[in-house]
Amino acid sequence: MRYFDTSFLAPLILPEASSEPIAAFFEELSGDDLAVSHWTRVEFASLLAREVRMGGLDAEAASAAASQFEAMVDESFVVLLPDPDDFDRARDWLGQFETGLRAGDALHLAIANNRGADAIHTLDKAMIAAGKLLGLPTRAGIALPGYGS
């Protein structure tokens, strides 16, 4: 199973420099189990709300992006429901201060790890580094300067 955090999926909906490489990455996948969590849906909604607050999107565009994101998730991904073990593991990893993890990233990593993910895709360099410290298969999965693959 490949797990995807919000930073990896958002460029499929909101244009960014990484949008084309990420779209190409998904075109090359063959039959892999693709997963996100309900937390991913919350984070994307938060991203849209922030964009509206900051003036980057108007409410209509944000609503359209939310609908597009939900349709993409429903059509292409298994959606994992976090459980108490995920929250416990995230809390434990947050106590490993050298990782520099933030709560949301720790929860993504815990959900993916507790379900046996073979790969955890993110564009968050700090999350990739924290995952590596914890022995997790975190990676960008696309070639972008400073990300590796």
N, CA, C and O of each residue as an XYZ file, in Angstrom:
596
protein
N       0.840     -1.178      0.000
C       0.000      0.000      0.000
C       0.887      1.244      0.000
O       1.911      1.300      0.681
N       0.472      2.221     -0.769
C       1.120      3.540     -0.786
C       0.178      4.524     -0.097
O      -0.998      4.628     -0.444
N       0.720      5.242      0.883
C      -0.051      6.232      1.615
C       0.390      7.617      1.154
O       1.578      7.866      0.948
N      -0.582      8.515      0.996
C      -0.298      9.866      0.514
C      -0.794     10.890      1.516
O      -1.938     10.832      1.969
N       0.084     11.837      1.861
C      -0.371     12.909      2.742
C      -0.902     14.056      1.890
O      -0.832     14.026      0.662
N      -1.420     15.041      2.554
C      -2.095     16.162      1.895
C      -1.171     16.932      0.967
O      -1.582     17.346     -0.116
N       0.074     17.126      1.384
C       1.004     17.920      0.567
C       1.248     17.285     -0.796
O       1.543     17.986     -1.764
N       1.128     15.966     -0.876
C       1.354     15.281     -2.146
C       0.137     15.356     -3.058
O       0.272     15.336     -4.282
N      -1.039     15.442     -2.470
C      -2.270     15.440     -3.268
C      -2.760     16.832     -3.640
O      -3.364     17.014     -4.697
N      -2.510     17.804     -2.792
C      -3.018     19.160     -3.041
C      -2.631     19.702     -4.413
O      -3.463     20.345     -5.053
N      -1.385     19.470     -4.905
C      -1.026     20.000     -6.226
C      -1.806     19.393     -7.393
O      -1.761     19.920     -8.505
N      -2.516     18.298     -7.153
C      -3.378     17.757     -8.205
C      -4.634     18.599     -8.376
O      -5.289     18.537     -9.416
N      -4.971     19.389     -7.355
C      -6.174     20.212     -7.367
C      -5.824     21.695     -7.481
O      -6.460     22.432     -8.235
N      -4.824     22.121     -6.739
C      -4.399     23.526     -6.722
C      -3.066     23.638     -7.449
O      -2.089     23.023     -7.020
N      -2.992     24.400     -8.533
C      -1.769     24.462     -9.334
C      -0.553     24.926     -8.526
O      -0.589     25.951     -7.845
N       0.527     24.135     -8.626
C       1.807     24.427     -7.993
C       2.903     23.947     -8.933
O       2.624     23.298     -9.941
N       4.147     24.266     -8.602
C       5.283     23.817     -9.421
C       5.339     22.297     -9.509
O       5.809     21.751    -10.508
N       4.869     21.618     -8.486
C       4.933     20.155     -8.465
C       3.728     19.482     -9.118
O       3.680     18.253     -9.171
N       2.764     20.237     -9.609
C       1.536     19.645    -10.150
C       1.797     18.675    -11.303
O       1.271     17.562    -11.302
N       2.592     19.078    -12.274
C       2.842     18.200    -13.429
C       3.619     16.946    -13.042
O       3.223     15.852    -13.445
N       4.730     17.056    -12.261
C       5.418     15.819    -11.871
C       4.551     14.868    -11.051
O       4.675     13.651    -11.183
N       3.676     15.410    -10.209
C       2.810     14.543     -9.415
C       1.772     13.869    -10.305
O       1.491     12.683    -10.133
N       1.205     14.600    -11.246
C       0.254     13.993    -12.181
C       0.927     12.874    -12.969
O       0.336     11.811    -13.163
N       2.155     13.102    -13.424
C       2.895     12.072    -14.158
C       3.179     10.863    -13.265
O       3.102      9.722    -13.723
N       3.502     11.103    -12.011
C       3.749     10.023    -11.052
C       2.529      9.110    -10.960
O       2.661      7.887    -11.021
N       1.337      9.703    -10.812
C       0.123      8.894    -10.697
C      -0.201      8.164    -11.987
O      -0.743      7.059    -11.942
N       0.114      8.747    -13.135
C      -0.134      8.078    -14.416
C       0.704      6.819    -14.556
O       0.299      5.877    -15.236
N       1.886      6.793    -13.910
C       2.784      5.646    -14.026
C       2.498      4.543    -13.017
O       3.045      3.447    -13.141
N       1.661      4.800    -12.029
C       1.345      3.766    -11.043
C       0.500      2.685    -11.692
O      -0.362      2.962    -12.526
N       0.765      1.448    -11.291
C       0.005      0.346    -11.887
C      -0.583     -0.537    -10.796
O       0.121     -1.334    -10.175
N      -1.857     -0.388    -10.576
C      -2.573     -1.297     -9.700
C      -2.171     -1.294     -8.235
O      -2.609     -2.168     -7.487
N      -1.364     -0.355     -7.803
C      -0.997     -0.307     -6.394
C      -2.204      0.116     -5.565
O      -3.069      0.855     -6.035
N      -2.247     -0.357     -4.345
C      -3.266      0.108     -3.415
C      -2.874      1.503     -2.969
O      -1.797      1.697     -2.406
N      -3.727      2.466     -3.214
C      -3.464      3.857     -2.861
C      -4.347      4.223     -1.681
O      -5.541      3.926     -1.673
N      -3.751      4.870     -0.684
C      -4.513      5.176      0.517
C      -4.247      6.585      1.014
O      -3.165      7.146      0.843
N      -5.268      7.122      1.629
C      -5.202      8.373      2.386
C      -5.974      8.093      3.676
O      -6.510      7.001      3.866
N      -6.023      9.071      4.539
C      -6.822      8.904      5.748
C      -7.881      9.995      5.809
O      -7.857     10.961      5.047
N      -8.794      9.813      6.724
C      -9.776     10.875      6.951
C      -9.067     12.153      7.383
O      -9.563     13.251      7.135
N      -7.911     12.017      8.026
C      -7.122     13.188      8.418
C      -6.702     13.986      7.173
O      -6.658     15.216      7.216
N      -6.398     13.303      6.079
C      -6.029     13.975      4.835
C      -7.164     14.875      4.369
O      -6.934     15.996      3.917
N      -8.366     14.386      4.480
C      -9.538     15.178      4.077
C      -9.678     16.423      4.947
O      -9.998     17.500      4.443
N      -9.444     16.283      6.240
C      -9.517     17.428      7.154
C      -8.432     18.442      6.812
O      -8.693     19.644      6.765
N      -7.223     17.961      6.576
C      -6.127     18.881      6.251
C      -6.386     19.638      4.952
O      -6.088     20.829      4.856
N      -6.940     18.951      3.952
C      -7.218     19.645      2.698
C      -8.277     20.715      2.901
O      -8.167     21.811      2.352
N      -9.296     20.407      3.682
C     -10.323     21.411      3.995
C      -9.701     22.598      4.727
O     -10.070     23.746      4.478
N      -8.769     22.326      5.621
C      -8.077     23.395      6.346
C      -7.235     24.249      5.395
O      -7.191     25.473      5.517
N      -6.570     23.586      4.447
C      -5.779     24.308      3.447
C      -6.656     25.258      2.644
O      -6.282     26.406      2.404
N      -7.817     24.778      2.233
C      -8.736     25.627      1.464
C      -9.249     26.787      2.313
O      -9.334     27.918      1.834
N      -9.589     26.513      3.562
C     -10.074     27.577      4.441
C      -8.998     28.649      4.631
O      -9.296     29.843      4.648
N      -7.755     28.212      4.774
C      -6.647     29.170      4.914
C      -6.495     30.008      3.650
O      -6.286     31.218      3.724
N      -6.600     29.365      2.492
C      -6.483     30.098      1.228
C      -7.578     31.155      1.098
O      -7.324     32.255      0.607
N      -8.783     30.827      1.531
C      -9.874     31.801      1.488
C      -9.585     32.939      2.461
O      -9.744     34.108      2.107
N      -9.161     32.614      3.687
C      -8.847     33.658      4.680
C      -7.753     34.593      4.187
O      -7.809     35.801      4.418
N      -6.746     34.025      3.501
C      -5.588     34.803      3.056
C      -5.823     35.491      1.707
O      -4.977     36.257      1.247
N      -6.972     35.218      1.073
C      -7.287     35.853     -0.196
C      -6.741     35.142     -1.418
O      -6.819     35.675     -2.525
N      -6.186     33.939     -1.243
C      -5.652     33.185     -2.373
C      -6.734     32.539     -3.222
O      -6.532     32.289     -4.411
N      -7.876     32.271     -2.617
C      -9.029     31.696     -3.317
C     -10.293     32.378     -2.814
O     -10.372     32.796     -1.659
N     -11.274     32.485     -3.694
C     -12.566     32.945     -3.190
C     -13.365     31.706     -2.765
O     -12.977     30.575     -3.059
N     -14.462     31.933     -2.084
C     -15.249     30.836     -1.528
C     -15.751     29.889     -2.612
O     -15.782     28.675     -2.410
N     -16.137     30.428     -3.744
C     -16.641     29.585     -4.834
C     -15.549     28.664     -5.373
O     -15.791     27.478     -5.599
N     -14.352     29.204     -5.579
C     -13.235     28.390     -6.068
C     -12.837     27.333     -5.035
O     -12.513     26.199     -5.388
N     -12.866     27.713     -3.768
C     -12.530     26.762     -2.710
C     -13.550     25.626     -2.654
O     -13.175     24.467     -2.477
N     -14.813     25.943     -2.802
C     -15.852     24.911     -2.809
C     -15.679     23.965     -3.993
O     -15.848     22.753     -3.862
N     -15.340     24.530     -5.142
C     -15.105     23.697     -6.325
C     -13.895     22.788     -6.109
O     -13.925     21.613     -6.477
N     -12.826     23.333     -5.511
C     -11.624     22.536     -5.230
C     -11.943     21.427     -4.230
O     -11.458     20.304     -4.371
N     -12.756     21.739     -3.222
C     -13.139     20.727     -2.234
C     -13.910     19.586     -2.900
O     -13.667     18.415     -2.608
N     -14.824     19.926     -3.781
C     -15.599     18.900     -4.491
C     -14.703     18.049     -5.378
O     -14.852     16.829     -5.435
N     -13.782     18.692     -6.062
C     -12.857     17.974     -6.934
C     -11.971     17.026     -6.116
O     -11.736     15.885     -6.514
N     -11.487     17.510     -4.978
C     -10.644     16.682     -4.117
C     -11.418     15.467     -3.608
O     -10.913     14.345     -3.656
N     -12.633     15.684     -3.126
C     -13.439     14.580     -2.608
C     -13.739     13.552     -3.698
O     -13.708     12.348     -3.441
N     -14.026     14.014     -4.897
C     -14.285     13.090     -6.002
C     -13.035     12.267     -6.317
O     -13.124     11.060     -6.538
N     -11.878     12.919     -6.338
C     -10.624     12.218     -6.607
C     -10.371     11.156     -5.536
O     -10.027     10.018     -5.856
N     -10.539     11.526     -4.278
C     -10.321     10.581     -3.183
C     -11.294      9.414     -3.286
O     -10.884      8.259     -3.170
N     -12.567      9.696     -3.501
C     -13.570      8.637     -3.592
C     -13.304      7.679     -4.742
O     -13.559      6.481     -4.620
N     -12.797      8.191     -5.854
C     -12.579      7.368     -7.043
C     -11.278      6.580     -7.002
O     -11.191      5.509     -7.604
N     -10.265      7.087     -6.305
C      -8.923      6.525     -6.481
C      -8.243      5.987     -5.234
O      -7.212      5.322     -5.342
N      -8.791      6.254     -4.051
C      -8.070      5.926     -2.830
C      -8.943      5.148     -1.842
O     -10.158      5.333     -1.774
N      -8.294      4.289     -1.095
C      -8.887      3.719      0.101
C      -8.733      4.786      1.175
O      -7.658      5.369      1.311
N      -9.780      5.049      1.934
C      -9.718      6.060      2.990
C      -9.660      5.339      4.332
O     -10.582      4.617      4.712
N      -8.554      5.555      5.037
C      -8.311      4.894      6.318
C      -8.837      5.740      7.470
O      -8.610      6.949      7.523
N      -9.526      5.103      8.369
C     -10.066      5.769      9.542
C      -9.052      5.661     10.683
O      -8.719      4.550     11.096
N      -8.557      6.784     11.201
C      -7.633      6.698     12.344
C      -8.320      6.036     13.536
O      -9.519      6.209     13.754
N      -7.537      5.276     14.301
C      -8.075      4.644     15.496
C      -7.205      5.011     16.701
O      -6.184      5.677     16.531
N      -7.579      4.598     17.897
C      -6.809      4.984     19.088
C      -5.327      4.606     19.017
O      -4.480      5.345     19.519
N      -5.004      3.463     18.399
C      -3.592      3.081     18.275
C      -2.806      4.093     17.444
O      -1.631      4.340     17.717
N      -3.445      4.678     16.437
C      -2.787      5.688     15.614
C      -2.463      6.927     16.448
O      -1.363      7.473     16.362
N      -3.419      7.358     17.244
C      -3.196      8.532     18.088
C      -2.121      8.251     19.143
O      -1.307      9.122     19.449
N      -2.120      7.033     19.699
C      -1.106      6.677     20.697
C       0.291      6.664     20.083
O       1.243      7.179     20.668
N       0.399      6.069     18.897
C       1.717      6.022     18.245
C       2.161      7.428     17.872
O       3.329      7.766     18.061
N       1.273      8.248     17.351
C       1.624      9.629     17.005
C       2.117     10.367     18.246
O       3.121     11.078     18.192
N       1.415     10.198     19.356
C       1.828     10.847     20.602
C       3.220     10.378     21.020
O       4.055     11.191     21.418
N       3.473      9.078     20.934
C       4.784      8.551     21.302
C       5.878      9.129     20.411
O       6.949      9.490     20.899
N       5.616      9.218     19.112
C       6.624      9.766     18.198
C       6.844     11.251     18.433
O       7.960     11.741     18.261
N       5.813     11.971     18.820
C       5.980     13.394     19.141
C       6.903     13.573     20.340
O       7.555     14.609     20.477
N       6.959     12.566     21.209
C       7.864     12.600     22.357
C       9.308     12.323     21.998
O      10.199     12.495     22.829
N       9.548     11.897     20.771
C      10.930     11.744     20.284
C      11.298     13.073     19.631
O      11.168     13.252     18.421
N      11.756     13.983     20.460
C      11.900     15.379     20.054
C      12.859     15.592     18.890
O      12.735     16.571     18.153
N      13.808     14.689     18.722
C      14.773     14.851     17.625
C      14.114     14.742     16.256
O      14.697     15.167     15.259
N      12.902     14.175     16.190
C      12.229     14.050     14.896
C      11.699     15.395     14.404
O      11.556     15.599     13.198
N      11.408     16.310     15.325
C      10.842     17.601     14.933
C       9.431     17.486     14.366
O       8.964     18.394     13.678
N       8.754     16.384     14.646
C       7.414     16.177     14.093
C       6.396     17.170     14.643
O       6.470     17.613     15.789
N       5.443     17.498     13.772
C       4.246     18.229     14.176
C       3.118     17.211     14.316
O       3.196     16.109     13.772
N       2.082     17.579     15.041
C       1.011     16.629     15.360
C       0.397     15.988     14.119
O       0.258     14.766     14.064
N       0.029     16.787     13.127
C      -0.616     16.242     11.939
C       0.273     15.283     11.172
O      -0.188     14.257     10.674
N       1.548     15.623     11.081
C       2.483     14.740     10.379
C       2.677     13.434     11.139
O       2.746     12.363     10.536
N       2.765     13.528     12.472
C       2.899     12.317     13.288
C       1.682     11.417     13.095
O       1.814     10.194     13.036
N       0.505     12.017     12.996
C      -0.704     11.217     12.788
C      -0.692     10.545     11.418
O      -1.033      9.367     11.309
N      -0.304     11.275     10.371
C      -0.174     10.644      9.043
C       0.770      9.442      9.121
O       0.435      8.350      8.662
N       1.936      9.650      9.700
C       2.930      8.577      9.769
C       2.407      7.380     10.560
O       2.621      6.232     10.168
N       1.725      7.647     11.670
C       1.207      6.558     12.487
C       0.135      5.761     11.744
O       0.144      4.531     11.771
N      -0.774      6.452     11.090
C      -1.831      5.768     10.338
C      -1.213      4.874      9.270
O      -1.581      3.708      9.135
N      -0.275      5.429      8.515
C       0.365      4.659      7.444
C       1.164      3.485      8.010
O       1.063      2.364      7.511
N       1.943      3.739      9.031
C       2.776      2.689      9.618
C       1.920      1.574     10.223
O       2.214      0.394     10.030
N       0.885      1.934     10.939
C       0.045      0.929     11.591
C      -0.723      0.069     10.598
O      -1.239     -0.986     10.967
N      -0.807      0.508      9.334
C      -1.481     -0.282      8.297
C      -0.479     -0.964      7.374
O      -0.867     -1.584      6.384
N       0.821     -0.851      7.698
C       1.846     -1.545      6.917
C       2.160     -0.923      5.574
O       2.474     -1.642      4.626
N       2.084      0.381      5.467
C       2.369      1.052      4.183
C       3.785      0.728      3.707
O       4.742      0.746      4.480
N       3.885      0.432      2.414
C       5.184      0.195      1.789
C       5.878      1.501      1.444
O       7.103      1.552      1.333
N       5.092      2.555      1.275
C       5.624      3.881      0.953
C       4.693      4.919      1.548
O       3.473      4.758      1.550
N       5.297      5.995      2.058
C       4.539      7.127      2.591
C       5.008      8.344      1.807
O       6.127      8.820      2.000
N       4.152      8.847      0.923
C       4.523      9.944      0.032
C       4.097     11.288      0.607
O       2.956     11.478      1.027
N       5.042     12.204      0.611
C       4.823     13.564      1.096
C       5.799     14.491      0.392
O       6.853     14.053     -0.070
N       5.458     15.755      0.309
C       6.398     16.754     -0.200
C       7.001     17.558      0.943
O       7.759     18.499      0.707
N       6.679     17.203      2.155
C       7.167     17.882      3.353
C       8.536     17.320      3.723
O       8.645     16.198      4.217
N       9.576     18.113      3.479
C      10.947     17.649      3.730
C      11.156     17.255      5.186
O      11.839     16.270      5.467
N      10.577     18.010      6.113
C      10.734     17.691      7.531
C      10.059     16.361      7.867
O      10.568     15.593      8.683
N       8.918     16.092      7.240
C       8.228     14.830      7.483
C       9.014     13.659      6.898
O       9.074     12.588      7.501
N       9.611     13.859      5.739
C      10.452     12.818      5.145
C      11.604     12.505      6.089
O      11.880     11.338      6.368
N      12.277     13.537      6.581
C      13.420     13.340      7.478
C      12.990     12.664      8.778
O      13.673     11.761      9.261
N      11.868     13.092      9.345
C      11.382     12.488     10.588
C      11.050     11.013     10.367
O      11.379     10.161     11.193
N      10.404     10.727      9.258
C      10.076      9.344      8.948
C      11.316      8.484      8.821
O      11.345      7.350      9.299
N      12.324      9.012      8.188
C      13.578      8.255      8.041
C      14.191      7.984      9.414
O      14.683      6.882      9.659
N      14.170      8.982     10.323
C      14.670      8.772     11.681
C      13.912      7.659     12.393
O      14.485      6.929     13.202
N      12.637      7.533     12.093
C      11.799      6.514     12.720
C      11.822      5.184     11.968
O      11.146      4.235     12.365
N      12.596      5.112     10.884
C      12.696      3.882     10.104
C      11.498      3.627      9.204
O      11.193      2.479      8.881
N      10.822      4.689      8.802
C       9.627      4.560      7.972
C       9.956      4.833      6.501
O      10.928      5.530      6.208
N       9.161      4.297      5.578
C       9.423      4.456      4.145
C       8.879      5.779      3.582
O       8.083      5.777      2.642
N       9.313      6.905      4.162
C       8.857      8.211      3.683
C       9.680      8.631      2.487
O      10.887      8.397      2.426
N       8.999      9.261      1.529
C       9.689      9.734      0.326
C       8.792     10.703     -0.427
O       7.575     10.728     -0.249
N       9.431     11.499     -1.272
C       8.656     12.383     -2.130
C       8.057     11.582     -3.288
O       6.884     11.745     -3.625
N       8.859     10.731     -3.880
C       8.363      9.929     -4.993
C       8.427     10.633     -6.332
O       8.145     10.027     -7.365
N       8.793     11.901     -6.329
C       8.966     12.646     -7.563
C      10.303     13.370     -7.496
O      10.819     13.647     -6.413
N      10.844     13.667     -8.640
C      12.109     14.369     -8.702
C      11.885     15.865     -8.716
O      11.485     16.440     -9.728
N      12.146     16.481     -7.589
C      12.112     17.936     -7.470
C      13.366     18.350     -6.731
O      13.836     17.609     -5.869
N      13.923     19.505     -7.038
C      15.121     19.937     -6.343
C      14.921     19.890     -4.827
O      13.959     20.442     -4.293
N      15.850     19.219     -4.152
C      15.804     19.157     -2.704
C      14.914     18.078     -2.133
O      14.855     17.909     -0.915
N      14.212     17.335     -2.994
C      13.315     16.307     -2.500
C      13.869     14.912     -2.677
O      13.538     14.023     -1.893
N      14.684     14.692     -3.658
C      15.051     13.313     -3.965
C      13.847     12.617     -4.553
O      12.980     13.252     -5.155
N      13.796     11.318     -4.378
C      12.633     10.582     -4.887
C      12.195      9.524     -3.911
O      11.230      8.805     -4.171
